[in-house]
Amino acid sequence: MFGSLELTRTDSAHIGTAPLTDIHSNHKVDILVGAEDEKKTKFQNYLLDAVNSLNEQQVNVNHIQEQVITDPDSVDIHDVTIAMAKAQMSLSLAQTVIERVVQGWNDISTTR
């Protein structure tokens, strides 16, 4: 009836590469299969990288603290303080994000 319509994608991050077809015709709209799985994998990798970074900071602080105890002359006390502050801030941020995600999930589940 109307023919086919094409969507001009201005951003390469948009899902799909095939043109969309008219909704009144019997043709299916082509989508990129597996794009949702790819997004899940990217998000999963992002979360794992964030947790690994947080863990590395905590391990680094423990290492520096041990070094201060065993060989105090090899470590500047300011480096210890800065490393501890970074690790504490990262841990606090992670805790805040987790609390907000749980709160959001609870809000969504109670509205149903």
C-alpha angles and dihedrals in degrees: 000000000000097000121227127322125213125209114215107220111208095178120058090209091070114108118256136026103209121091118258118243130222113283091221094058126079093244120113122240108246116226132179106265114223096022091119091051089050091052091050090050092049092049091046091051090048091053093046091049090050092050092046090051090050090049092048090053092051092048090047091054091050090050093050091047091052090048091052090054097045100036111011095175094061096061130058112227090225090061089054092050093048093048091049092049092049092049092047092049092049091049091048092049092049091049091050092049092049092049092050092048091051091046091050091049091050091049091050094047094049093050092060 
